Amino acid sequence: MDNKLQIELIPFGSDNFNFNEVGVKNIEPFIDNILSLIAAKERKQVIFCGRVFDNILNEYVTKKKVHEFKLQKTDGTLTKGDYHFIEIDIKHNDKVIKAIIAPQYAMQGMPIEQYGIKLNQLLNGKTSN
């Protein structure tokens, strides 16, 4: 319908999901399956939403670039803390997947619209970070 493939690593919500308690070793088999599915077809964009992917994908990452920026709040001021996107190249079964990790996606209280605008700029090559 909207021409996107959306995959949930853990297909149910949780108020306090902690991947450390589940254990990276217990999640790794699912990562391999997901990467195989992603690599099966050419993708325009691959976005991993959540900080957990910076750790879980670490063994597959061959290239990494972190973009840091502040976001504009609804009152016009900039956020105190920095927000991030992480551009990565993932090597999986002799293929390279270019992707972005959005570690702060869905973080409570963040200016999500501004975060989305920054992600769009990065994906379209309109940012200098």
GUNU-640881 format. One record per atom (N, C-alpha, C): residue in one letter; x, y, z. Coordinates in steps of 0.001 Angstrom, whole numbers, plus 500000, padded with zeros to 6 digits. Example, Ala and Ser with C-alpha at 12.3 -4.5 7.8 and 13.67 -1.06 7.14 Angstrom:
BEGIN
torkol A u 513190 v 494310 w 507800
torkol A u 512300 v 495500 w 507800
torkol A u 513200 v 496700 w 507800
torkol S u 512850 v 497750 w 507080
torkol S u 513670 v 498940 w 507140
torkol S u 512900 v 500030 w 507870
END
This chain:
BEGIN
torkol M u 500809 v 498812 w 500000
torkol M u 500000 v 500000 w 500000
torkol M u 500856 v 501259 w 500000
torkol D u 501825 v 501347 w 500909
torkol D u 502682 v 502529 w 500942
torkol D u 504099 v 502203 w 500457
torkol N u 504246 v 501079 w 499787
torkol N u 505522 v 500671 w 499185
torkol N u 506673 v 500633 w 500172
torkol K u 506417 v 500109 w 501350
torkol K u 507505 v 499962 w 502301
torkol K u 507429 v 498586 w 502945
torkol L u 508581 v 498119 w 503328
torkol L u 508681 v 496884 w 504085
torkol L u 509046 v 497284 w 505503
torkol Q u 508198 v 496948 w 506441
torkol Q u 508468 v 497260 w 507842
torkol Q u 508541 v 495953 w 508602
torkol I u 509671 v 495743 w 509267
torkol I u 509892 v 494503 w 509996
torkol I u 510119 v 494847 w 511464
torkol E u 509491 v 494123 w 512332
torkol E u 509699 v 494308 w 513767
torkol E u 510635 v 493215 w 514259
torkol L u 511726 v 493593 w 514896
torkol L u 512653 v 492614 w 515459
torkol L u 511948 v 491813 w 516544
torkol I u 511275 v 492499 w 517425
torkol I u 510457 v 491881 w 518463
torkol I u 509023 v 492345 w 518153
torkol P u 508162 v 491464 w 517650
torkol P u 506871 v 491907 w 517104
torkol P u 505775 v 492184 w 518135
torkol F u 506146 v 492749 w 519264
torkol F u 505147 v 493180 w 520234
torkol F u 505730 v 494308 w 521056
torkol G u 504883 v 495201 w 521516
torkol G u 505327 v 496377 w 522248
torkol G u 505647 v 496081 w 523700
torkol S u 506453 v 496959 w 524279
torkol S u 506802 v 496835 w 525690
torkol S u 507136 v 498223 w 526217
torkol D u 506679 v 498515 w 527416
torkol D u 507001 v 499806 w 528038
torkol D u 508464 v 499889 w 528445
torkol N u 509085 v 498741 w 528681
torkol N u 510443 v 498772 w 529215
torkol N u 511325 v 497674 w 528627
torkol F u 511246 v 497459 w 527328
torkol F u 512062 v 496419 w 526697
torkol F u 513535 v 496704 w 526936
torkol N u 514242 v 495734 w 527442
torkol N u 515673 v 495868 w 527699
torkol N u 516370 v 494703 w 527007
torkol F u 517037 v 495002 w 525895
torkol F u 517660 v 493927 w 525134
torkol F u 518776 v 493262 w 525921
torkol N u 519360 v 493963 w 526893
torkol N u 520396 v 493343 w 527718
torkol N u 519834 v 492199 w 528549
torkol E u 518595 v 492334 w 529017
torkol E u 517968 v 491263 w 529789
torkol E u 517604 v 490083 w 528892
torkol V u 517175 v 490366 w 527676
torkol V u 516861 v 489298 w 526728
torkol V u 518152 v 488627 w 526291
torkol G u 519191 v 489433 w 526106
torkol G u 520499 v 488922 w 525709
torkol G u 520719 v 489003 w 524216
torkol V u 521806 v 489629 w 523831
torkol V u 522137 v 489792 w 522414
torkol V u 522223 v 488432 w 521730
torkol K u 522757 v 487432 w 522386
torkol K u 522876 v 486096 w 521776
torkol K u 521513 v 485500 w 521437
torkol N u 520495 v 485848 w 522212
torkol N u 519143 v 485350 w 521936
torkol N u 518482 v 486088 w 520780
torkol I u 518964 v 487286 w 520472
torkol I u 518391 v 488098 w 519398
torkol I u 519120 v 487871 w 518078
torkol E u 520397 v 487488 w 518126
torkol E u 521223 v 487367 w 516925
torkol E u 520618 v 486506 w 515813
torkol P u 519997 v 485347 w 516104
torkol P u 519423 v 484561 w 514995
torkol P u 518349 v 485324 w 514228
torkol F u 517622 v 486175 w 514904
torkol F u 516588 v 486969 w 514248
torkol F u 517217 v 488047 w 513372
torkol I u 518319 v 488612 w 513817
torkol I u 519034 v 489630 w 513038
torkol I u 519486 v 489046 w 511706
torkol D u 520049 v 487865 w 511733
torkol D u 520519 v 487234 w 510501
torkol D u 519363 v 487044 w 509513
torkol N u 518218 v 486609 w 509998
torkol N u 517041 v 486444 w 509128
torkol N u 516574 v 487774 w 508555
torkol I u 516545 v 488795 w 509388
torkol I u 516106 v 490116 w 508930
torkol I u 517064 v 490672 w 507886
torkol L u 518370 v 490546 w 508120
torkol L u 519348 v 491040 w 507148
torkol L u 519246 v 490274 w 505828
torkol S u 518966 v 488988 w 505890
torkol S u 518777 v 488206 w 504658
torkol S u 517565 v 488716 w 503879
torkol L u 516493 v 489014 w 504584
torkol L u 515293 v 489551 w 503938
torkol L u 515566 v 490920 w 503319
torkol I u 516253 v 491780 w 504048
torkol I u 516572 v 493111 w 503529
torkol I u 517471 v 493000 w 502298
torkol A u 518476 v 492127 w 502370
torkol A u 519443 v 491998 w 501276
torkol A u 518877 v 491281 w 500053
torkol A u 517728 v 490647 w 500176
torkol A u 517151 v 489884 w 499072
torkol A u 516710 v 490758 w 497903
torkol K u 516522 v 492037 w 498162
torkol K u 516049 v 492944 w 497115
torkol K u 516733 v 494301 w 497305
torkol E u 516930 v 495006 w 496205
torkol E u 517494 v 496355 w 496283
torkol E u 516525 v 497253 w 497042
torkol R u 517042 v 497995 w 498014
torkol R u 516207 v 498876 w 498835
torkol R u 516634 v 500321 w 498621
torkol K u 515666 v 501241 w 498542
torkol K u 515984 v 502670 w 498433
torkol K u 516541 v 503181 w 499741
torkol Q u 515922 v 502770 w 500845
torkol Q u 516336 v 503228 w 502168
torkol Q u 516135 v 502109 w 503171
torkol V u 517073 v 501993 w 504083
torkol V u 516953 v 501047 w 505184
torkol V u 517205 v 501837 w 506456
torkol I u 516222 v 501833 w 507336
torkol I u 516327 v 502593 w 508581
torkol I u 516029 v 501649 w 509741
torkol F u 516967 v 501561 w 510667
torkol F u 516774 v 500798 w 511889
torkol F u 516419 v 501797 w 512988
torkol C u 515268 v 501629 w 513600
torkol C u 514782 v 502579 w 514602
torkol C u 515043 v 502052 w 516004
torkol G u 515914 v 502743 w 516715
torkol G u 516197 v 502392 w 518099
torkol G u 517684 v 502237 w 518361
torkol R u 518089 v 502666 w 519529
torkol R u 519493 v 502601 w 519940
torkol R u 520019 v 501171 w 519981
torkol V u 519152 v 500215 w 520225
torkol V u 519544 v 498816 w 520353
torkol V u 520306 v 498327 w 519117
torkol F u 519985 v 498858 w 517945
torkol F u 520618 v 498387 w 516722
torkol F u 522091 v 498777 w 516614
torkol D u 522496 v 499826 w 517293
torkol D u 523912 v 500191 w 517287
torkol D u 524741 v 499068 w 517915
torkol N u 524188 v 498390 w 518896
torkol N u 524886 v 497263 w 519531
torkol N u 524666 v 495955 w 518779
torkol I u 523434 v 495684 w 518433
torkol I u 523095 v 494395 w 517827
torkol I u 523747 v 494199 w 516455
torkol L u 523854 v 495274 w 515674
torkol L u 524406 v 495165 w 514317
torkol L u 525922 v 495306 w 514274
torkol N u 526532 v 495558 w 515405
torkol N u 527956 v 495887 w 515474
torkol N u 528850 v 494910 w 514706
torkol E u 528612 v 493618 w 514826
torkol E u 529485 v 492642 w 514166
torkol E u 529342 v 492640 w 512641
torkol Y u 528265 v 493221 w 512116
torkol Y u 528029 v 493278 w 510671
torkol Y u 528501 v 494590 w 510047
torkol V u 528746 v 495607 w 510867
torkol V u 529045 v 496948 w 510363
torkol V u 530495 v 497041 w 509899
torkol T u 530668 v 497514 w 508648
torkol T u 532008 v 497697 w 508097
torkol T u 532387 v 499173 w 507982
torkol K u 531382 v 500046 w 508043
torkol K u 531619 v 501488 w 507929
torkol K u 530566 v 502186 w 508765
torkol K u 530989 v 503265 w 509456
torkol K u 530067 v 503939 w 510371
torkol K u 530386 v 505430 w 510409
torkol K u 529337 v 506255 w 510298
torkol K u 529493 v 507701 w 510411
torkol K u 528347 v 508232 w 511261
torkol V u 528695 v 508935 w 512335
torkol V u 527687 v 509469 w 513253
torkol V u 527416 v 510931 w 512916
torkol H u 526148 v 511282 w 512799
torkol H u 525715 v 512661 w 512588
torkol H u 525108 v 513152 w 513902
torkol E u 525604 v 514265 w 514416
torkol E u 525103 v 514869 w 515660
torkol E u 524474 v 516207 w 515355
torkol F u 523361 v 516502 w 516006
torkol F u 522681 v 517770 w 515744
torkol F u 521733 v 518080 w 516895
torkol K u 521363 v 519330 w 516977
torkol K u 520332 v 519764 w 517921
torkol K u 519029 v 519892 w 517125
torkol L u 517911 v 519832 w 517827
torkol L u 516616 v 519970 w 517181
torkol L u 515910 v 521208 w 517703
torkol Q u 515087 v 521790 w 516858
torkol Q u 514303 v 522948 w 517256
torkol Q u 513044 v 522479 w 517971
torkol K u 512814 v 523009 w 519160
torkol K u 511614 v 522673 w 519929
torkol K u 510446 v 523541 w 519452
torkol T u 509253 v 523236 w 519929
torkol T u 508064 v 523969 w 519496
torkol T u 508122 v 525443 w 519877
torkol D u 508880 v 525790 w 520935
torkol D u 509003 v 527197 w 521329
torkol D u 510083 v 527931 w 520537
torkol G u 510717 v 527249 w 519588
torkol G u 511719 v 527884 w 518735
torkol G u 513153 v 527746 w 519235
torkol T u 513343 v 527327 w 520474
torkol T u 514698 v 527147 w 520998
torkol T u 515237 v 525785 w 520580
torkol L u 516555 v 525630 w 520716
torkol L u 517189 v 524356 w 520379
torkol L u 517264 v 523459 w 521612
torkol T u 517247 v 522175 w 521365
torkol T u 517364 v 521213 w 522455
torkol T u 518734 v 521346 w 523115
torkol K u 518793 v 521054 w 524412
torkol K u 520081 v 521072 w 525130
torkol K u 520957 v 519921 w 524674
torkol G u 520357 v 518759 w 524605
torkol G u 521115 v 517573 w 524211
torkol G u 521174 v 517407 w 522709
torkol D u 522128 v 516608 w 522280
torkol D u 522282 v 516304 w 520865
torkol D u 521464 v 515081 w 520488
torkol Y u 521051 v 515036 w 519246
torkol Y u 520392 v 513888 w 518656
torkol Y u 521323 v 513323 w 517598
torkol H u 521062 v 512090 w 517167
torkol H u 522005 v 511403 w 516282
torkol H u 521297 v 510590 w 515204
torkol F u 522012 v 510418 w 514106
torkol F u 521755 v 509387 w 513114
torkol F u 523087 v 508724 w 512868
torkol I u 523077 v 507448 w 512602
torkol I u 524316 v 506715 w 512353
torkol I u 524205 v 506059 w 510984
torkol E u 525015 v 506538 w 510046
torkol E u 525068 v 505918 w 508717
torkol E u 525979 v 504704 w 508824
torkol I u 525521 v 503579 w 508298
torkol I u 526328 v 502363 w 508371
torkol I u 526306 v 501613 w 507046
torkol D u 527364 v 500863 w 506836
torkol D u 527406 v 499850 w 505790
torkol D u 527437 v 498517 w 506520
torkol I u 526557 v 497617 w 506133
torkol I u 526461 v 496305 w 506742
torkol I u 526887 v 495271 w 505711
torkol K u 527800 v 494403 w 506081
torkol K u 528176 v 493311 w 505184
torkol K u 527436 v 492068 w 505643
torkol H u 526674 v 491506 w 504702
torkol H u 525894 v 490301 w 505021
torkol H u 525840 v 489404 w 503788
torkol N u 526365 v 488206 w 503903
torkol N u 526369 v 487234 w 502797
torkol N u 526890 v 487844 w 501498
torkol D u 528045 v 488435 w 501565
torkol D u 528721 v 489029 w 500401
torkol D u 527970 v 490201 w 499772
torkol K u 527015 v 490778 w 500479
torkol K u 526328 v 491982 w 500020
torkol K u 526571 v 493094 w 501025
torkol V u 526527 v 494334 w 500528
torkol V u 526631 v 495495 w 501403
torkol V u 525275 v 496188 w 501432
torkol I u 524776 v 496385 w 502636
torkol I u 523517 v 497080 w 502841
torkol I u 523838 v 498449 w 503418
torkol K u 523467 v 499505 w 502727
torkol K u 523626 v 500856 w 503247
torkol K u 522387 v 501170 w 504067
torkol A u 522603 v 501635 w 505289
torkol A u 521476 v 501847 w 506191
torkol A u 521751 v 503009 w 507135
torkol I u 520723 v 503372 w 507856
torkol I u 520825 v 504401 w 508895
torkol I u 520188 v 503852 w 510159
torkol I u 520865 v 504077 w 511279
torkol I u 520275 v 503786 w 512574
torkol I u 519768 v 505113 w 513121
torkol A u 518502 v 505135 w 513509
torkol A u 517890 v 506308 w 514145
torkol A u 517735 v 505963 w 515631
torkol P u 518797 v 506190 w 516432
torkol P u 518791 v 505699 w 517810
torkol P u 517749 v 506335 w 518716
torkol Q u 517346 v 507549 w 518419
torkol Q u 516414 v 508236 w 519314
torkol Q u 514984 v 508241 w 518797
torkol Y u 514730 v 507469 w 517755
torkol Y u 513382 v 507397 w 517216
torkol Y u 512436 v 506903 w 518307
torkol A u 511306 v 507561 w 518446
torkol A u 510266 v 507213 w 519416
torkol A u 510668 v 507470 w 520864
torkol M u 511691 v 508281 w 521087
torkol M u 512066 v 508650 w 522448
torkol M u 511004 v 509602 w 523000
torkol Q u 510551 v 509351 w 524195
torkol Q u 509505 v 510167 w 524800
torkol Q u 509922 v 511632 w 524927
torkol G u 509046 v 512540 w 524520
torkol G u 509273 v 513969 w 524706
torkol G u 510163 v 514639 w 523675
torkol M u 510642 v 513904 w 522707
torkol M u 511526 v 514513 w 521706
torkol M u 510694 v 515197 w 520625
torkol P u 511278 v 516203 w 519959
torkol P u 510580 v 516839 w 518826
torkol P u 510639 v 515934 w 517595
torkol I u 509742 v 514958 w 517541
torkol I u 509782 v 513904 w 516521
torkol I u 509654 v 514458 w 515100
torkol E u 508859 v 515501 w 514914
torkol E u 508718 v 516058 w 513568
torkol E u 510057 v 516608 w 513073
torkol Q u 510772 v 517314 w 513931
torkol Q u 512080 v 517857 w 513560
torkol Q u 513093 v 516736 w 513307
torkol Y u 512998 v 515681 w 514093
torkol Y u 513877 v 514517 w 513901
torkol Y u 513630 v 513909 w 512520
torkol G u 512358 v 513800 w 512141
torkol G u 512000 v 513280 w 510824
torkol G u 512491 v 514174 w 509697
torkol I u 512404 v 515481 w 509887
torkol I u 512900 v 516426 w 508880
torkol I u 514404 v 516242 w 508692
torkol K u 515143 v 516116 w 509799
torkol K u 516599 v 515909 w 509719
torkol K u 516921 v 514594 w 509014
torkol L u 516155 v 513541 w 509306
torkol L u 516385 v 512253 w 508655
torkol L u 516133 v 512375 w 507155
torkol N u 515069 v 513050 w 506771
torkol N u 514778 v 513266 w 505361
torkol N u 515911 v 514027 w 504672
torkol Q u 516443 v 515045 w 505340
torkol Q u 517566 v 515803 w 504773
torkol Q u 518780 v 514909 w 504573
torkol L u 519068 v 514063 w 505551
torkol L u 520212 v 513157 w 505441
torkol L u 520009 v 512171 w 504292
torkol L u 518836 v 511586 w 504208
torkol L u 518559 v 510613 w 503157
torkol L u 518613 v 511223 w 501756
torkol N u 518317 v 512500 w 501676
torkol N u 518333 v 513186 w 500378
torkol N u 519601 v 514003 w 500153
torkol G u 520613 v 513805 w 500996
torkol G u 521901 v 514445 w 500809
torkol G u 521900 v 515937 w 501015
torkol K u 521025 v 516452 w 501875
torkol K u 520923 v 517906 w 502066
torkol K u 521470 v 518349 w 503406
torkol T u 522310 v 517543 w 504028
torkol T u 522906 v 517922 w 505307
torkol T u 524416 v 517858 w 505191
torkol S u 525089 v 518692 w 505941
torkol S u 526545 v 518738 w 505848
torkol S u 527209 v 518097 w 507063
torkol N u 526451 v 517493 w 507957
torkol N u 527033 v 516863 w 509151
torkol N u 527836 v 515645 w 508796
END
